[in-house]
Amino acid sequence: MIHHRRFIILCSLTVLVTTLIVSCQQDTTIRAEKAIRDSIRWEDSAYHMVQKMDHYYGNNLTDSMELFAPQAMEFCQNHEKWRYYYKIWANCAMDMVWRGLFMEAVNEAKEMQEDALSRDNADGQMYAYQVLGIAYSYQKNMDEAAQCFKRALTQCERVSYPGSKFALFSYYSNALSEMKDFATLDSVLREWKVAVDAYPVDTADANADVYANWHYKYTLALSNYMIDTKKYDGLEEVLDSADYYEEIDGNYPSSLCHLATCRYKYAMDRGDYKEALQQSERIIEISKDFEMSNYILALRYRSKALEALGNHKEALVSLKRHQELNDSILVAENREQLNILNKRFEVNELKMQAERDQLKAEGRQMMLVFLLTLVSLVGLIFFVIYRHRSSVKLEKEHKKLVETYEQLEVANAKAEESSRMKSNFIQQISHEIRTPLNILSGFAQIITMPDVELENAEKKEINKGILENTDRITGLVNKMIELSDANSQTVIERNETVEVAQIAAEAIESSDISTAKHLVFEQHMPTEVGSIVLTTNHKAAARALSLILDNARKFTAPAEAEIQSQGEFFVGSLKHASLSIKTDETLVYFTVEDTGIGIPPSEAEHIFEEFVQLDDYYDGTGIGLTVARSMTRKLGGDLTLDTSYKGGARFVMTLPR
C-alpha cells in the first residue's frame, strides 16, 4: 500500500514537472515570436518613415521635413534602426545644400559623422562623407569633395545595399573629372566596372530596372571620360550601351538629357556641327517642361552649334534666350536666399519676444507670491519675524528683478542687432560676385577648422588664393567699366607723345607676363623702333597692349614637368611668349605670339565679341580682347588674329605713327 502511494506521488510529480517545462518552452517560443514580429513591424515603420521623408525631400517640402524629421529620428533611435536614422538625417543635411546653406550643411554632416563614428556605424559615416562631398562640390572645392567621396566609398564595404556604392562612384567620378585628374579617374572607372559587372542586366529579372540604372551611370561616366580625354575609339558603342540601359531603366528625362549632352560634345569635337545642333535641340525638346537647368544649358549648346554652322543670327537669338533665363534663375535663387534669411530673422525675433514674455510672467508671479505672503501673516510676533525674513527675501527678489531686466536689455539688443544685420545683408548681396566669394568662403572654412593644421606653404597658398580672388572681383568691376566705355561713343583723345619702348615696358609690367613661372617671355624690339615717338593716348595704348599680353599669359598652358631639385623650373619644358615690334611708314606693329592652346581660324572674329571664351576651363570674363580692340580702333589702329600662325596664337596690334 505504501509503495502504491509512493508510485502515485512520483507519477504526479513527473506530470507536474513536465507540464511546467512545456509551459516554459511555449512561453519562450511565444516571446521570441513576438520579438520577431515587433522587429519586423518596427523595420516596416522605419522604412515607411524614410519613404515619407524621401517624398518631402524630393518635392522640396522643407517645412514638412523639419516637422517630421525629429519624431522619425527618435523612433529609429529608440528601436535601433540606425540605417534609416542616418538616412533621414542625411536628407535634412542635403536639403540645406540645395537651399545654399553650405556652412550649415557641412556642420550638420560633421556632427553626423562623429555620431556614426561613436557607434561604429558604416551607414552613418557613408552618408556623412557623401553630404560633405556634395556640399564641397557646390562650393567648387573639388579636392575636399573628392577626398570625402573616397572616404565614403571605403565605408561601403560594410554597407549592405550596393546602390549606395554606385551612387558614390558617380559623385567621385564627377569630382575627379572637374579636377582633370584623369589618371585617378581611369583607376576608379576600372574598379567601378568590376563592381557593376557583378549585377548583369536580365530583362526577365524583377530587378532589371535597378541594375540597368547602375550600368547606365557607369557607361555615362565612361562616356564623359572618353570625351574629356579625346579617346574616341569605342565611344559610339559605349553611348549605345548607355541608351540601352536607360531604356530599361525607364527613359527618365534627366538621363536622356545627359546622354544627348555627351553626343553633343562628341559631335562638336569631331566637327559634326549638324549632329551637335540636333542633339542640342533634342535636349531642349526633352527638358522644356520640367528640366529648366538642362533647358538653359541646351540653349547655349544650340547657340554654339549654330555659330559653328555660320548661322549667326539664330545663334544670337538662342544665346540671348539662354542669358535671359539664366539671369532669371539667379534672381530667383537670390530671392529664395533672402526669404530663408527673413524666415530665420523672424524666428529669432519670435524667440526673443517669447523670452521677454516669459520673464515678465515670472516677475508677476513672484510679485503675487510676495503679496500673498504678506496677507497671510497674522499677529504682531509673527509680523516681526516675517518682517525680518521678508526683508531678506525682498533683497533677493530685487536682485532677480535686476538680473531679469538686464537679460531683457540684452535680448532687446540682440533683436535690434539681428534686424540691422538683415538689412545690411539684403543691401550688400550681389550674385555677380558669387563665385569668388564662394572660393573665399572655402578658404575661410579651411582656416577655421579646429582639427586642421596648416603649414607655412599652405598658408601662403591660401593667402595667394584670397588675394587672387579679391583682385578678381576688383578686376571684374574695372573690366566692366572698361567694357562700358568700349561700348559707348566715348572719344579717346590722342594728344600725348610717348615712345614705343615706354608703351611696351608699361604693358609688360602691368600684365606680369615677364614674371610668369610657366613660360619664357622674350621681347624683340630694335633700338631705332623703340625710340619712335607716337602721338596717341599714353594710358589707353599701354592698357590695350597689356590686355593682349595678359591673354597670352593666361592661355599659355603650363609645363608638364617641373624640376625643383635646385628650386627652379626646367626651362626646356616651358611654353614661350614673345612681343615683337616693327614699323613701316605709317604704322607701328606690336606682335604678341605664344605657344599656348591656340585659336581655330573659324573663331578669329568671334573671340573679339563680348564674353566669348573658347575653353570654359580657363578663368576669365571674356571681355579683355573686346576692350583691347575697341581701345586700339579708337586710337586709329586695329587688333587682329594672325590665322596663318599654327604654333599657338599670334595677335597683331597696330597704332598710327
Rosetta blueprint (number, residue, H / E / L):
1 M L
2 I H
3 H H
4 H H
5 R H
6 R H
7 F H
8 I H
9 I H
10 L H
11 C H
12 S H
13 L H
14 T H
15 V H
16 L H
17 V H
18 T H
19 T H
20 L H
21 I H
22 V H
23 S H
24 C H
25 Q H
26 Q H
27 D H
28 T H
29 T H
30 I H
31 R H
32 A H
33 E H
34 K H
35 A H
36 I H
37 R H
38 D H
39 S H
40 I H
41 R H
42 W H
43 E H
44 D H
45 S H
46 A H
47 Y H
48 H H
49 M H
50 V H
51 Q H
52 K H
53 M H
54 D H
55 H H
56 Y H
57 Y H
58 G H
59 N L
60 N L
61 L L
62 T H
63 D H
64 S H
65 M H
66 E H
67 L H
68 F H
69 A H
70 P H
71 Q H
72 A H
73 M H
74 E H
75 F H
76 C H
77 Q H
78 N H
79 H L
80 E L
81 K L
82 W H
83 R H
84 Y H
85 Y H
86 Y H
87 K H
88 I H
89 W H
90 A H
91 N H
92 C H
93 A H
94 M H
95 D H
96 M H
97 V H
98 W H
99 R L
100 G L
101 L L
102 F H
103 M H
104 E H
105 A H
106 V H
107 N H
108 E H
109 A H
110 K H
111 E H
112 M H
113 Q H
114 E H
115 D H
116 A H
117 L H
118 S H
119 R H
120 D L
121 N L
122 A H
123 D H
124 G H
125 Q H
126 M H
127 Y H
128 A H
129 Y H
130 Q H
131 V H
132 L H
133 G H
134 I H
135 A H
136 Y H
137 S H
138 Y H
139 Q L
140 K L
141 N L
142 M H
143 D H
144 E H
145 A H
146 A H
147 Q H
148 C H
149 F H
150 K H
151 R H
152 A H
153 L H
154 T H
155 Q H
156 C H
157 E H
158 R H
159 V L
160 S L
161 Y L
162 P H
163 G H
164 S H
165 K H
166 F H
167 A H
168 L H
169 F H
170 S H
171 Y H
172 Y H
173 S H
174 N H
175 A H
176 L H
177 S H
178 E H
179 M H
180 K L
181 D L
182 F H
183 A H
184 T H
185 L H
186 D H
187 S H
188 V H
189 L H
190 R H
191 E H
192 W H
193 K H
194 V H
195 A H
196 V H
197 D L
198 A L
199 Y L
200 P L
201 V L
202 D L
203 T L
204 A L
205 D L
206 A L
207 N L
208 A H
209 D H
210 V H
211 Y H
212 A H
213 N H
214 W H
215 H H
216 Y H
217 K H
218 Y H
219 T H
220 L H
221 A H
222 L H
223 S H
224 N H
225 Y H
226 M H
227 I H
228 D H
229 T L
230 K L
231 K L
232 Y L
233 D L
234 G L
235 L H
236 E H
237 E H
238 V H
239 L H
240 D H
241 S H
242 A H
243 D H
244 Y H
245 Y H
246 E H
247 E H
248 I H
249 D H
250 G L
251 N L
252 Y L
253 P H
254 S H
255 S H
256 L H
257 C H
258 H H
259 L H
260 A H
261 T H
262 C H
263 R H
264 Y H
265 K H
266 Y H
267 A H
268 M H
269 D H
270 R L
271 G L
272 D L
273 Y H
274 K H
275 E H
276 A H
277 L H
278 Q H
279 Q H
280 S H
281 E H
282 R H
283 I H
284 I H
285 E H
286 I H
287 S H
288 K L
289 D L
290 F L
291 E L
292 M H
293 S H
294 N H
295 Y H
296 I H
297 L H
298 A H
299 L H
300 R H
301 Y H
302 R H
303 S H
304 K H
305 A H
306 L H
307 E H
308 A H
309 L H
310 G L
311 N L
312 H H
313 K H
314 E H
315 A H
316 L H
317 V H
318 S H
319 L H
320 K H
321 R H
322 H H
323 Q H
324 E H
325 L H
326 N H
327 D H
328 S H
329 I H
330 L H
331 V H
332 A H
333 E H
334 N H
335 R H
336 E H
337 Q H
338 L H
339 N H
340 I H
341 L H
342 N H
343 K H
344 R H
345 F H
346 E H
347 V H
348 N H
349 E H
350 L H
351 K H
352 M H
353 Q H
354 A H
355 E H
356 R H
357 D H
358 Q H
359 L H
360 K H
361 A H
362 E H
363 G H
364 R H
365 Q H
366 M H
367 M H
368 L H
369 V H
370 F H
371 L H
372 L H
373 T H
374 L H
375 V H
376 S L
377 L L
378 V L
379 G L
380 L H
381 I H
382 F H
383 F H
384 V H
385 I H
386 Y H
387 R H
388 H H
389 R H
390 S H
391 S H
392 V H
393 K H
394 L H
395 E H
396 K H
397 E H
398 H H
399 K H
400 K H
401 L H
402 V H
403 E H
404 T H
405 Y H
406 E H
407 Q H
408 L H
409 E H
410 V H
411 A H
412 N H
413 A H
414 K H
415 A H
416 E H
417 E H
418 S H
419 S H
420 R H
421 M H
422 K H
423 S H
424 N H
425 F H
426 I H
427 Q H
428 Q H
429 I L
430 S L
431 H H
432 E H
433 I H
434 R H
435 T H
436 P H
437 L H
438 N H
439 I H
440 L H
441 S H
442 G H
443 F H
444 A H
445 Q H
446 I H
447 I H
448 T H
449 M L
450 P L
451 D L
452 V L
453 E L
454 L L
455 E L
456 N H
457 A H
458 E H
459 K H
460 K H
461 E H
462 I H
463 N H
464 K H
465 G H
466 I H
467 L H
468 E H
469 N H
470 T H
471 D H
472 R H
473 I H
474 T H
475 G H
476 L H
477 V H
478 N H
479 K H
480 M H
481 I H
482 E H
483 L H
484 S H
485 D H
486 A H
487 N H
488 S L
489 Q L
490 T L
491 V L
492 I L
493 E L
494 R L
495 N L
496 E E
497 T E
498 V E
499 E E
500 V H
501 A H
502 Q H
503 I H
504 A H
505 A H
506 E H
507 A H
508 I H
509 E H
510 S H
511 S H
512 D L
513 I H
514 S H
515 T H
516 A L
517 K L
518 H L
519 L E
520 V E
521 F E
522 E E
523 Q E
524 H E
525 M L
526 P L
527 T H
528 E H
529 V H
530 G H
531 S L
532 I L
533 V E
534 L E
535 T E
536 T E
537 N L
538 H H
539 K H
540 A H
541 A H
542 A H
543 R H
544 A H
545 L H
546 S H
547 L H
548 I H
549 L H
550 D H
551 N H
552 A H
553 R H
554 K H
555 F L
556 T L
557 A L
558 P L
559 A L
560 E L
561 A L
562 E L
563 I L
564 Q L
565 S L
566 Q L
567 G L
568 E L
569 F L
570 F L
571 V H
572 G H
573 S H
574 L L
575 K E
576 H E
577 A E
578 S E
579 L E
580 S E
581 I E
582 K E
583 T E
584 D L
585 E L
586 T L
587 L E
588 V E
589 Y E
590 F E
591 T E
592 V E
593 E E
594 D E
595 T L
596 G L
597 I L
598 G L
599 I L
600 P L
601 P H
602 S H
603 E H
604 A L
605 E L
606 H H
607 I H
608 F H
609 E L
610 E L
611 F L
612 V L
613 Q L
614 L L
615 D L
616 D L
617 Y L
618 Y L
619 D L
620 G L
621 T L
622 G L
623 I L
624 G H
625 L H
626 T H
627 V H
628 A H
629 R H
630 S H
631 M H
632 T H
633 R H
634 K H
635 L L
636 G L
637 G L
638 D E
639 L E
640 T E
641 L E
642 D L
643 T L
644 S L
645 Y L
646 K L
647 G L
648 G L
649 A E
650 R E
651 F E
652 V E
653 M E
654 T E
655 L E
656 P E
657 R L
